[in-house]
Amino acid sequence: MKNAFTVDVEDYFQVEGFARVVDRDSWDGFATRVRANTATLLEMLAQRNIHATFFVLGWVARKHPEIVREIIAGGHEVASHGMSHQLIYTQTPAEFRRETRDAKALLEDQCQSPVIGYRAATYSITRRSLWALDILCEEGFRYDSSIFPMRHDRYGIPDAEPRPHVLTTPGGDRLVEFPISVLRFGGATIPVAGGGYFRLFPYPFTRWALRRLNRQQQEFVFYLHPWEIDPGQPRIHAASVTSRFRHYLNLDRCAGRLARLLGDFEFDTMHAILVQRDLLPGTVIG
């Protein structure tokens, strides 16, 4: 069974966990590492002939347009991660529309292809920001991958449908949702889709959980950030203990675990899987 391999293309200093101590106005003063780390991920995927979906932050695309070119050259899908990694529920609808439109236009200009997929910063489409789904439809997106069917201090809709599906937006539009994967087991909801959870759980547990989803005929979404394979990144010491734990845990083990994951499962782009499931009939990108 093919599963969706996805990458949220942002740099180490742009994560929400550091937002209180790293102002967005200071981003240009940081030495970026996102291009080299993304190139490493592209090489790992190329070695296994795996195509993936890269949700590219507009700020990164503007500063490093070569990243988008390299993603396209590798046969991967480019999707949008917004412009400046702001939580949706902290924005007004007008602010969100402007950022969303600007990022989409930038990415489409760079890759010369429609950008139809979207993922919110920190999965911040929650019950208080469902209005954003209508704006995504109005701005030409065909699918979203922002809803995490679990409870977290920053994100999550615990009772959301965990499988890819067509949802009805608050305004009555229809949008395909490919939610972040969780395993519901023994009354618990376990986040097994990647990111910090991939670094937290021992790899044999992750493999067992993902195989269980496939045995249930459920395609899973795996996600990763380029900085997660970069143990040499500069440390943000001013961040809280919790944020530093979440960000730096097992960075030195992540690339090795990722190599095992790519060998243990089959992957493709999010677009390809949704077309195969007939949730995006007739769409062509690239």
Backbone as CSV, one residue per row, in Angstrom:
resi,resn,N_x,N_y,N_z,CA_x,CA_y,CA_z,C_x,C_y,C_z
1,MET,0.840,-1.192,0.000,0.000,0.000,0.000,0.876,1.243,0.000
2,LYS,0.547,2.189,-0.894,1.293,3.438,-0.942,0.803,4.388,0.152
3,ASN,1.754,5.016,0.825,1.473,6.003,1.862,2.041,7.349,1.433
4,ALA,1.604,8.410,2.061,2.036,9.752,1.680,3.269,10.156,2.478
5,PHE,4.347,10.462,1.757,5.539,11.005,2.405,5.526,12.502,2.193
6,THR,5.576,13.262,3.272,5.476,14.722,3.168,6.569,15.397,3.978
7,VAL,6.987,16.558,3.492,8.020,17.344,4.146,7.508,18.770,4.310
8,ASP,7.573,19.285,5.523,7.242,20.687,5.778,8.543,21.485,5.695
9,VAL,8.715,22.220,4.607,9.996,22.855,4.329,10.076,24.199,5.044
10,GLU,10.703,24.170,6.190,10.937,25.359,7.006,12.271,25.176,7.717
11,ASP,12.821,26.254,8.243,14.134,26.161,8.877,14.002,26.018,10.388
12,TYR,15.109,25.708,11.031,15.124,25.369,12.452,14.655,26.508,13.346
13,PHE,14.833,27.750,12.930,14.487,28.894,13.778,13.057,29.374,13.549
14,GLN,12.315,28.705,12.656,10.980,29.153,12.282,9.855,28.363,12.951
15,VAL,10.195,27.436,13.822,9.180,26.584,14.426,8.382,27.360,15.471
16,GLU,7.154,26.938,15.682,6.282,27.635,16.620,6.821,27.590,18.045
17,GLY,7.532,26.522,18.388,8.075,26.398,19.730,9.088,27.469,20.082
18,PHE,9.667,28.117,19.064,10.644,29.176,19.308,10.073,30.566,19.038
19,ALA,8.787,30.655,18.696,8.213,31.928,18.258,8.284,33.009,19.339
20,ARG,8.258,32.633,20.604,8.287,33.638,21.673,9.662,34.256,21.856
21,VAL,10.700,33.575,21.376,12.063,34.089,21.583,12.768,34.409,20.268
22,VAL,12.164,34.022,19.141,12.727,34.335,17.827,11.667,35.104,17.039
23,ASP,11.817,36.421,16.977,10.862,37.260,16.262,11.007,37.058,14.753
24,ARG,9.877,37.059,14.045,9.941,36.894,12.592,10.779,37.963,11.917
25,ASP,10.811,39.147,12.481,11.616,40.223,11.895,13.111,39.927,11.963
26,SER,13.493,38.942,12.790,14.909,38.607,12.936,15.338,37.440,12.055
27,TRP,14.399,36.830,11.337,14.723,35.626,10.571,15.867,35.846,9.579
28,ASP,15.887,37.012,8.936,16.930,37.263,7.939,18.325,37.288,8.553
29,GLY,18.417,37.428,9.851,19.717,37.456,10.506,20.270,36.086,10.842
30,PHE,19.475,35.032,10.628,19.931,33.673,10.932,20.607,33.048,9.706
31,ALA,21.629,32.250,9.973,22.240,31.460,8.903,21.297,30.306,8.572
32,THR,20.813,30.262,7.343,19.848,29.226,6.977,20.550,27.896,6.711
33,ARG,19.856,26.837,7.033,20.363,25.483,6.812,19.363,24.649,6.016
34,VAL,18.259,25.256,5.632,17.159,24.503,5.039,17.515,23.942,3.672
35,ARG,18.322,24.663,2.884,18.633,24.132,1.558,19.447,22.845,1.657
36,ALA,20.505,22.850,2.458,21.348,21.659,2.577,20.560,20.484,3.145
37,ASN,19.728,20.741,4.145,18.950,19.661,4.753,17.903,19.117,3.790
38,THR,17.265,19.998,3.020,16.299,19.537,2.024,16.996,18.727,0.941
39,ALA,18.191,19.165,0.547,18.954,18.412,-0.454,19.278,17.005,0.041
40,THR,19.576,16.866,1.316,19.837,15.541,1.874,18.596,14.664,1.796
41,LEU,17.441,15.231,2.137,16.192,14.467,2.028,15.914,14.081,0.581
42,LEU,16.134,14.997,-0.348,15.910,14.692,-1.764,16.803,13.550,-2.232
43,GLU,18.035,13.527,-1.769,18.946,12.451,-2.147,18.494,11.117,-1.567
44,MET,18.035,11.117,-0.313,17.539,9.886,0.297,16.348,9.344,-0.472
45,LEU,15.463,10.233,-0.899,14.292,9.802,-1.660,14.691,9.312,-3.051
46,ALA,15.633,10.007,-3.686,16.066,9.619,-5.030,16.705,8.232,-5.019
47,GLN,17.429,7.908,-3.978,18.083,6.605,-3.889,17.071,5.467,-3.881
48,ARG,15.848,5.763,-3.448,14.804,4.734,-3.360,13.680,4.963,-4.370
49,ASN,13.874,5.911,-5.266,12.882,6.245,-6.296,11.521,6.537,-5.674
50,ILE,11.527,7.333,-4.613,10.300,7.714,-3.909,9.991,9.166,-4.228
51,HIS,8.735,9.431,-4.550,8.274,10.798,-4.763,7.463,11.239,-3.552
52,ALA,7.591,12.508,-3.201,6.988,13.028,-1.976,6.322,14.365,-2.248
53,THR,5.552,14.812,-1.278,4.941,16.143,-1.318,5.698,17.056,-0.360
54,PHE,6.157,18.184,-0.893,6.901,19.158,-0.099,6.028,20.389,0.115
55,PHE,5.602,20.600,1.369,4.832,21.780,1.737,5.831,22.889,2.042
56,VAL,6.019,23.782,1.087,7.101,24.769,1.160,6.597,26.072,1.765
57,LEU,7.292,26.541,2.785,6.988,27.839,3.386,7.352,28.942,2.390
58,GLY,6.449,29.905,2.203,6.691,30.975,1.248,7.965,31.747,1.545
59,TRP,8.247,32.002,2.820,9.471,32.716,3.184,10.697,31.979,2.664
60,VAL,10.694,30.653,2.792,11.819,29.846,2.309,11.910,29.913,0.793
61,ALA,10.758,29.803,0.106,10.762,29.842,-1.355,11.273,31.176,-1.879
62,ARG,10.938,32.242,-1.192,11.388,33.570,-1.617,12.888,33.730,-1.409
63,LYS,13.412,33.223,-0.302,14.840,33.369,0.010,15.686,32.365,-0.776
64,HIS,15.138,31.170,-0.985,15.886,30.102,-1.655,15.043,29.491,-2.782
65,PRO,14.811,30.207,-3.864,14.001,29.653,-4.955,14.593,28.382,-5.558
66,GLU,15.896,28.199,-5.374,16.525,26.990,-5.903,15.980,25.734,-5.235
67,ILE,15.483,25.857,-4.018,14.898,24.691,-3.346,13.686,24.187,-4.111
68,VAL,12.819,25.098,-4.517,11.636,24.696,-5.277,12.056,24.057,-6.597
69,ARG,13.049,24.629,-7.273,13.520,24.051,-8.534,14.051,22.634,-8.325
70,GLU,14.763,22.412,-7.233,15.320,21.087,-6.963,14.225,20.081,-6.620
71,ILE,13.205,20.522,-5.925,12.076,19.643,-5.623,11.380,19.222,-6.908
72,ILE,11.111,20.170,-7.774,10.450,19.880,-9.041,11.319,18.971,-9.904
73,ALA,12.621,19.247,-9.950,13.526,18.436,-10.768,13.547,16.982,-10.317
74,GLY,13.279,16.756,-9.028,13.240,15.391,-8.513,11.928,14.683,-8.753
75,GLY,10.979,15.356,-9.412,9.690,14.728,-9.709,8.709,14.744,-8.562
76,HIS,8.923,15.637,-7.595,8.067,15.689,-6.419,6.955,16.725,-6.588
77,GLU,6.014,16.701,-5.664,4.910,17.664,-5.661,5.248,18.837,-4.749
78,VAL,4.992,20.046,-5.221,5.115,21.246,-4.400,3.725,21.646,-3.917
79,ALA,3.591,21.831,-2.620,2.352,22.311,-2.009,2.705,23.474,-1.085
80,SER,1.696,24.134,-0.545,1.910,25.365,0.223,1.880,25.116,1.725
81,HIS,2.811,25.778,2.411,2.856,25.778,3.877,2.626,27.193,4.405
82,GLY,1.939,28.020,3.585,1.719,29.405,3.969,2.953,30.248,3.721
83,MET,2.909,31.499,4.170,4.000,32.421,3.895,4.961,32.581,5.072
84,SER,4.441,32.793,6.278,5.330,33.183,7.380,5.159,32.340,8.637
85,HIS,4.551,31.163,8.503,4.420,30.205,9.599,3.688,30.790,10.807
86,GLN,2.618,31.527,10.540,1.785,32.031,11.622,0.614,31.075,11.878
87,LEU,0.298,30.891,13.134,-0.871,30.093,13.496,-2.122,30.731,12.901
88,ILE,-2.959,29.933,12.271,-4.149,30.489,11.614,-5.081,31.129,12.628
89,TYR,-5.249,30.505,13.790,-6.213,31.033,14.751,-5.725,32.300,15.457
90,THR,-4.535,32.770,15.120,-4.087,34.074,15.605,-4.226,35.147,14.527
91,GLN,-4.690,34.791,13.341,-4.841,35.726,12.231,-6.311,36.078,12.023
92,THR,-6.565,37.205,11.398,-7.911,37.507,10.920,-8.097,36.799,9.587
93,PRO,-9.336,36.575,9.161,-9.547,35.981,7.838,-8.869,36.775,6.722
94,ALA,-8.870,38.101,6.808,-8.226,38.906,5.769,-6.719,38.671,5.750
95,GLU,-6.091,38.588,6.917,-4.658,38.318,6.986,-4.336,36.940,6.419
96,PHE,-5.147,35.957,6.802,-4.908,34.604,6.316,-5.064,34.534,4.800
97,ARG,-6.082,35.176,4.269,-6.283,35.156,2.820,-5.084,35.783,2.094
98,ARG,-4.614,36.910,2.600,-3.494,37.582,1.949,-2.243,36.702,1.965
99,GLU,-1.921,36.138,3.123,-0.743,35.277,3.219,-0.889,34.046,2.326
100,THR,-2.066,33.456,2.329,-2.307,32.247,1.548,-2.201,32.527,0.056
101,ARG,-2.796,33.623,-0.356,-2.758,33.992,-1.780,-1.336,34.314,-2.221
102,ASP,-0.597,35.057,-1.400,0.767,35.437,-1.759,1.675,34.211,-1.879
103,ALA,1.557,33.287,-0.929,2.414,32.095,-0.964,2.086,31.224,-2.165
104,LYS,0.813,31.055,-2.455,0.402,30.231,-3.596,0.911,30.825,-4.903
105,ALA,0.774,32.138,-5.066,1.228,32.791,-6.293,2.734,32.656,-6.450
106,LEU,3.471,32.815,-5.364,4.921,32.694,-5.412,5.343,31.295,-5.832
107,LEU,4.770,30.290,-5.207,5.132,28.911,-5.517,4.754,28.545,-6.946
108,GLU,3.589,28.978,-7.390,3.159,28.652,-8.756,4.045,29.339,-9.789
109,ASP,4.505,30.524,-9.481,5.420,31.205,-10.389,6.753,30.467,-10.468
110,GLN,7.201,29.954,-9.341,8.494,29.276,-9.317,8.450,27.899,-9.963
111,CYS,7.364,27.152,-9.741,7.330,25.791,-10.278,6.535,25.684,-11.579
112,GLN,5.922,26.802,-11.987,5.180,26.838,-13.257,4.168,25.698,-13.337
113,SER,3.464,25.513,-12.249,2.469,24.441,-12.151,1.476,24.801,-11.065
114,PRO,0.227,24.356,-11.183,-0.742,24.648,-10.127,-0.319,24.061,-8.784
115,VAL,-0.553,24.807,-7.738,-0.317,24.337,-6.368,-1.692,24.123,-5.749
116,ILE,-2.040,22.871,-5.490,-3.411,22.552,-5.079,-3.509,22.039,-3.651
117,GLY,-2.361,21.815,-2.984,-2.366,21.286,-1.628,-1.882,22.305,-0.622
118,TYR,-2.405,22.233,0.583,-2.080,23.194,1.635,-1.926,22.469,2.965
119,ARG,-0.963,22.937,3.766,-0.833,22.489,5.163,-0.549,23.698,6.030
120,ALA,-1.330,23.873,7.069,-1.199,25.023,7.957,0.018,24.899,8.857
121,ALA,0.584,26.020,9.223,1.653,26.044,10.221,1.142,25.402,11.507
122,THR,1.924,24.439,12.021,1.601,23.772,13.285,0.172,23.212,13.288
123,TYR,-0.304,22.771,12.121,-1.614,22.107,12.013,-2.716,22.928,12.672
124,SER,-2.660,24.255,12.424,-3.499,25.177,13.196,-4.887,25.409,12.606
125,ILE,-5.387,24.471,11.805,-6.824,24.469,11.522,-7.482,23.626,12.608
126,THR,-8.093,24.323,13.543,-8.778,23.702,14.676,-10.235,24.146,14.640
127,ARG,-10.980,23.819,15.658,-12.398,24.197,15.652,-12.583,25.712,15.598
128,ARG,-11.632,26.474,16.136,-11.785,27.928,16.115,-11.266,28.568,14.830
129,SER,-10.743,27.762,13.906,-10.274,28.332,12.634,-10.784,27.548,11.431
130,LEU,-11.917,26.880,11.578,-12.482,26.139,10.449,-12.862,27.057,9.295
131,TRP,-13.052,28.353,9.581,-13.353,29.319,8.528,-12.254,29.341,7.465
132,ALA,-11.045,28.938,7.836,-9.934,28.945,6.882,-10.175,27.972,5.735
133,LEU,-10.953,26.928,5.960,-11.221,25.956,4.897,-11.967,26.607,3.736
134,ASP,-12.869,27.519,4.032,-13.582,28.225,2.965,-12.623,29.090,2.145
135,ILE,-11.687,29.734,2.820,-10.726,30.571,2.104,-9.829,29.715,1.217
136,LEU,-9.436,28.546,1.703,-8.631,27.653,0.867,-9.371,27.288,-0.411
137,CYS,-10.650,26.966,-0.292,-11.449,26.651,-1.486,-11.505,27.850,-2.428
138,GLU,-11.757,29.010,-1.876,-11.896,30.215,-2.691,-10.585,30.588,-3.385
139,GLU,-9.460,30.223,-2.789,-8.156,30.546,-3.368,-7.635,29.451,-4.293
140,GLY,-8.444,28.430,-4.538,-8.098,27.448,-5.559,-7.414,26.181,-5.084
141,PHE,-7.373,25.944,-3.793,-6.796,24.697,-3.305,-7.813,23.567,-3.440
142,ARG,-7.298,22.374,-3.729,-8.169,21.212,-3.891,-8.121,20.285,-2.683
143,TYR,-7.002,20.320,-1.958,-6.945,19.477,-0.756,-6.163,20.176,0.346
144,ASP,-6.439,19.731,1.569,-5.797,20.255,2.765,-5.248,19.090,3.582
145,SER,-4.157,19.349,4.303,-3.607,18.350,5.216,-3.166,19.046,6.497
146,SER,-4.144,19.669,7.152,-3.856,20.485,8.335,-4.517,19.977,9.602
147,ILE,-5.422,19.043,9.488,-6.202,18.619,10.653,-5.548,17.403,11.295
148,PHE,-5.245,17.529,12.578,-4.633,16.452,13.357,-5.722,15.885,14.269
149,PRO,-6.155,14.636,14.067,-7.279,14.086,14.846,-6.874,13.658,16.258
150,MET,-6.374,14.597,17.036,-5.963,14.314,18.412,-5.975,15.622,19.199
151,ARG,-5.738,15.507,20.505,-5.694,16.682,21.370,-4.231,17.046,21.665
152,HIS,-3.913,18.318,21.464,-2.561,18.829,21.717,-2.697,20.252,22.222
153,ASP,-1.652,20.775,22.880,-1.772,22.122,23.425,-1.799,23.190,22.340
154,ARG,-1.343,22.880,21.110,-1.327,23.881,20.057,-2.261,23.557,18.901
155,TYR,-2.708,22.327,18.762,-3.497,21.940,17.586,-4.385,20.753,17.910
156,GLY,-5.173,20.358,16.909,-5.929,19.116,17.014,-7.434,19.287,17.044
157,ILE,-8.126,18.357,16.380,-9.571,18.186,16.472,-9.768,16.715,16.818
158,PRO,-9.922,16.373,18.096,-9.851,14.979,18.533,-10.826,14.027,17.846
159,ASP,-12.030,14.510,17.505,-13.014,13.605,16.913,-13.069,13.714,15.389
160,ALA,-12.062,14.294,14.765,-12.051,14.428,13.311,-11.887,13.067,12.651
161,GLU,-12.425,12.944,11.443,-12.274,11.725,10.652,-10.789,11.499,10.355
162,PRO,-10.241,10.310,10.678,-8.797,10.103,10.507,-8.373,9.661,9.113
163,ARG,-9.321,9.300,8.254,-8.979,8.830,6.906,-9.156,9.952,5.890
164,PRO,-8.482,9.853,4.735,-8.720,10.833,3.671,-10.193,10.850,3.285
165,HIS,-10.759,12.064,3.125,-12.191,12.167,2.863,-12.498,13.546,2.288
166,VAL,-13.704,13.697,1.790,-14.198,14.990,1.337,-15.033,15.577,2.468
167,LEU,-14.653,16.785,2.898,-15.413,17.435,3.962,-16.209,18.608,3.398
168,THR,-17.222,19.001,4.134,-18.005,20.189,3.792,-17.546,21.327,4.692
169,THR,-17.135,22.424,4.086,-16.634,23.571,4.839,-17.799,24.299,5.520
170,PRO,-17.506,25.181,6.469,-18.586,25.941,7.113,-19.446,26.712,6.124
171,GLY,-18.864,27.144,5.011,-19.616,27.898,4.013,-20.306,27.042,2.976
172,GLY,-20.171,25.716,3.088,-20.866,24.812,2.180,-20.051,24.329,0.999
173,ASP,-18.783,24.707,0.900,-17.915,24.187,-0.159,-17.433,22.789,0.208
174,ARG,-16.819,22.124,-0.779,-16.286,20.788,-0.550,-14.773,20.812,-0.775
175,LEU,-14.053,20.183,0.141,-12.597,20.177,0.098,-12.119,18.802,0.554
176,VAL,-11.131,18.262,-0.138,-10.546,16.986,0.278,-9.630,17.232,1.472
177,GLU,-9.787,16.446,2.503,-8.923,16.514,3.679,-8.126,15.219,3.798
178,PHE,-6.811,15.357,3.861,-5.933,14.205,4.116,-5.324,14.449,5.491
179,PRO,-5.988,13.995,6.561,-5.564,14.350,7.920,-4.247,13.688,8.297
180,ILE,-3.619,14.245,9.313,-2.389,13.664,9.846,-2.747,12.370,10.568
181,SER,-1.970,11.335,10.341,-2.346,9.994,10.797,-2.173,9.801,12.301
182,VAL,-3.154,9.145,12.877,-3.083,8.697,14.264,-3.546,7.246,14.308
183,LEU,-3.110,6.540,15.338,-3.570,5.173,15.562,-4.499,5.175,16.765
184,ARG,-5.724,4.735,16.562,-6.672,4.604,17.666,-6.639,3.158,18.128
185,PHE,-6.165,2.968,19.356,-5.874,1.615,19.836,-6.163,1.555,21.329
186,GLY,-7.015,0.614,21.706,-7.322,0.413,23.116,-7.897,1.631,23.797
187,GLY,-8.675,2.422,23.054,-9.279,3.617,23.611,-8.371,4.833,23.598
188,ALA,-7.136,4.667,23.154,-6.182,5.778,23.105,-5.996,6.247,21.661
189,THR,-5.632,7.504,21.502,-5.269,8.051,20.206,-3.778,8.342,20.239
190,ILE,-3.028,7.656,19.371,-1.573,7.729,19.401,-1.076,8.424,18.138
191,PRO,-0.341,9.529,18.270,0.210,10.211,17.098,1.419,9.446,16.563
192,VAL,1.319,8.945,15.349,2.374,8.079,14.806,2.862,8.552,13.442
193,ALA,2.532,9.796,13.083,2.715,10.230,11.702,4.078,10.826,11.400
194,GLY,4.920,11.028,12.409,6.226,11.587,12.111,6.583,12.727,13.035
195,GLY,7.479,13.601,12.551,7.889,14.755,13.330,8.495,14.354,14.662
196,GLY,8.160,15.121,15.705,8.694,14.843,17.026,8.304,13.475,17.555
197,TYR,7.130,12.982,17.148,6.692,11.659,17.599,7.593,10.572,17.017
198,PHE,8.070,10.771,15.791,8.978,9.826,15.154,10.295,9.768,15.907
199,ARG,10.710,10.913,16.451,11.948,10.950,17.220,11.754,10.470,18.653
200,LEU,10.537,10.620,19.169,10.249,10.229,20.550,10.101,8.718,20.697
201,PHE,9.281,8.110,19.852,8.996,6.678,19.984,10.140,5.845,19.403
202,PRO,10.450,4.697,19.993,11.424,3.787,19.378,10.937,3.365,17.991
203,TYR,11.862,3.214,17.052,11.447,2.909,15.693,10.596,1.633,15.596
204,PRO,10.916,0.548,16.306,10.055,-0.641,16.192,8.591,-0.359,16.536
205,PHE,8.353,0.545,17.489,6.965,0.894,17.806,6.320,1.639,16.643
206,THR,7.035,2.612,16.077,6.501,3.354,14.931,6.175,2.410,13.788
207,ARG,7.084,1.501,13.491,6.855,0.548,12.399,5.633,-0.320,12.679
208,TRP,5.487,-0.792,13.899,4.317,-1.607,14.246,3.035,-0.809,14.057
209,ALA,3.012,0.419,14.539,1.802,1.238,14.466,1.436,1.544,13.018
210,LEU,2.421,1.885,12.194,2.128,2.212,10.799,1.702,0.971,10.021
211,ARG,2.320,-0.152,10.299,1.886,-1.391,9.650,0.456,-1.748,10.052
212,ARG,0.108,-1.460,11.287,-1.264,-1.733,11.726,-2.255,-0.880,10.934
213,LEU,-1.917,0.382,10.696,-2.790,1.226,9.871,-2.939,0.646,8.472
214,ASN,-1.850,0.197,7.881,-1.932,-0.390,6.538,-2.753,-1.670,6.540
215,ARG,-2.631,-2.473,7.583,-3.449,-3.698,7.666,-4.929,-3.369,7.773
216,GLN,-5.234,-2.184,8.300,-6.620,-1.717,8.367,-7.042,-1.029,7.072
217,GLN,-6.218,-1.178,6.028,-6.473,-0.565,4.714,-6.544,0.953,4.792
218,GLN,-5.679,1.514,5.619,-5.610,2.961,5.763,-4.228,3.450,5.355
219,GLU,-4.181,4.327,4.350,-2.929,4.970,3.988,-2.562,5.957,5.086
220,PHE,-1.306,5.982,5.477,-0.913,6.945,6.488,-0.143,8.098,5.858
221,VAL,-0.121,9.208,6.577,0.686,10.368,6.223,1.914,10.371,7.124
222,PHE,3.073,10.448,6.509,4.295,10.658,7.286,4.794,12.068,7.000
223,TYR,5.192,12.789,8.046,5.707,14.134,7.836,7.020,14.321,8.586
224,LEU,7.834,15.208,8.048,9.144,15.489,8.612,9.528,16.915,8.232
225,HIS,10.413,17.522,9.009,10.980,18.830,8.672,12.453,18.642,8.332
226,PRO,12.984,19.399,7.400,14.402,19.239,7.071,15.341,19.372,8.262
227,TRP,15.012,20.237,9.218,15.898,20.428,10.378,15.963,19.204,11.277
228,GLU,15.022,18.257,11.105,14.993,17.094,11.992,16.092,16.080,11.688
229,ILE,16.780,16.232,10.560,17.913,15.353,10.270,19.231,16.109,10.434
230,ASP,19.203,17.198,11.177,20.359,18.095,11.296,20.745,18.276,12.760
231,PRO,21.480,17.309,13.347,21.868,17.453,14.757,22.868,18.575,15.000
232,GLY,23.491,19.101,13.944,24.470,20.163,14.115,23.902,21.560,14.076
233,GLN,22.577,21.692,14.027,21.968,23.017,13.941,22.253,23.838,15.195
234,PRO,22.329,25.162,15.079,22.539,26.012,16.261,21.407,25.843,17.275
235,ARG,21.746,25.929,18.533,20.757,25.778,19.601,20.153,27.130,19.963
236,ILE,18.828,27.118,20.196,18.112,28.310,20.657,17.946,28.161,22.171
237,HIS,18.914,28.633,22.912,18.952,28.371,24.359,17.892,29.157,25.120
238,ALA,17.364,30.237,24.530,16.384,31.049,25.242,14.997,30.420,25.254
239,ALA,14.777,29.404,24.445,13.463,28.758,24.392,13.185,28.010,25.691
240,SER,11.918,27.709,25.916,11.524,27.002,27.136,12.071,25.577,27.136
241,VAL,12.110,24.991,28.321,12.589,23.616,28.454,11.732,22.681,27.609
242,THR,10.416,22.882,27.645,9.521,22.023,26.867,9.799,22.146,25.374
243,SER,9.946,23.364,24.887,10.195,23.568,23.460,11.536,22.979,23.044
244,ARG,12.545,23.147,23.888,13.853,22.594,23.551,13.821,21.065,23.560
245,PHE,13.083,20.479,24.490,12.953,19.014,24.519,12.283,18.518,23.246
246,ARG,11.174,19.138,22.875,10.451,18.710,21.675,11.304,18.859,20.418
247,HIS,12.076,19.923,20.350,12.807,20.230,19.123,14.085,19.399,18.984
248,TYR,14.825,19.222,20.065,16.153,18.627,19.954,16.203,17.136,20.260
249,LEU,15.102,16.558,20.724,15.096,15.145,21.098,15.500,14.249,19.926
250,ASN,16.541,13.482,20.101,16.952,12.429,19.165,17.201,12.917,17.735
251,LEU,17.640,14.156,17.577,17.986,14.617,16.227,19.082,13.751,15.614
252,ASP,19.975,13.241,16.442,21.086,12.446,15.922,20.649,11.066,15.448
253,ARG,19.437,10.643,15.795,18.944,9.323,15.393,17.958,9.380,14.233
254,CYS,17.510,10.571,13.901,16.384,10.685,12.978,16.723,10.200,11.567
255,ALA,17.881,10.566,11.033,18.219,10.166,9.666,18.308,8.654,9.536
256,GLY,18.881,8.002,10.530,18.960,6.541,10.493,17.595,5.897,10.549
257,ARG,16.726,6.416,11.406,15.362,5.887,11.475,14.621,6.118,10.160
258,LEU,14.865,7.288,9.574,14.196,7.608,8.317,14.616,6.639,7.219
259,ALA,15.881,6.295,7.153,16.347,5.338,6.151,15.640,3.993,6.315
260,ARG,15.433,3.577,7.553,14.715,2.320,7.798,13.261,2.430,7.366
261,LEU,12.633,3.553,7.684,11.229,3.758,7.303,11.060,3.689,5.791
262,LEU,11.955,4.343,5.047,11.840,4.367,3.594,12.014,2.975,2.990
263,GLY,12.726,2.098,3.696,12.874,0.734,3.233,11.737,-0.183,3.639
264,ASP,11.017,0.190,4.689,9.972,-0.687,5.235,8.589,-0.436,4.650
265,PHE,8.371,0.755,4.046,7.042,1.108,3.551,7.140,1.669,2.131
266,GLU,6.003,1.649,1.440,5.911,2.258,0.120,5.316,3.653,0.250
267,PHE,5.850,4.588,-0.534,5.408,5.977,-0.447,5.188,6.580,-1.824
268,ASP,4.377,7.633,-1.844,4.161,8.434,-3.044,3.715,9.819,-2.592
269,THR,3.431,10.692,-3.559,2.950,12.028,-3.223,1.526,11.958,-2.692
270,MET,1.155,12.973,-1.977,-0.211,13.078,-1.487,-1.190,13.168,-2.654
271,HIS,-0.826,13.941,-3.672,-1.682,14.088,-4.851,-1.925,12.744,-5.517
272,ALA,-0.873,11.944,-5.706,-1.014,10.662,-6.385,-1.943,9.718,-5.620
273,ILE,-1.831,9.713,-4.309,-2.678,8.822,-3.510,-4.133,9.261,-3.569
274,LEU,-4.377,10.558,-3.515,-5.756,11.045,-3.568,-6.381,10.794,-4.936
275,VAL,-5.590,10.901,-5.994,-6.099,10.567,-7.331,-6.429,9.082,-7.405
276,GLN,-5.545,8.250,-6.881,-5.765,6.810,-6.899,-7.035,6.432,-6.134
277,ARG,-7.313,7.151,-5.065,-8.529,6.885,-4.276,-9.755,7.567,-4.860
278,ASP,-9.584,8.217,-6.002,-10.678,8.903,-6.700,-11.253,10.050,-5.877
279,LEU,-10.413,10.645,-5.027,-10.832,11.821,-4.274,-10.471,13.115,-5.006
280,LEU,-9.532,13.019,-5.958,-9.154,14.161,-6.791,-9.236,13.746,-8.256
281,PRO,-10.388,13.395,-8.745,-10.479,12.930,-10.131,-10.135,14.029,-11.117
282,GLY,-9.368,13.673,-12.130,-9.118,14.577,-13.236,-8.120,15.671,-12.959
283,THR,-7.384,15.635,-11.828,-6.409,16.692,-11.562,-5.066,16.297,-12.122
284,VAL,-4.378,17.279,-12.679,-3.041,17.065,-13.227,-2.156,18.203,-12.717
285,ILE,-1.003,17.862,-12.182,-0.040,18.874,-11.786,1.302,18.493,-12.358
286,GLY,2.226,19.465,-12.398,3.568,19.185,-12.883,3.634,19.144,-14.399
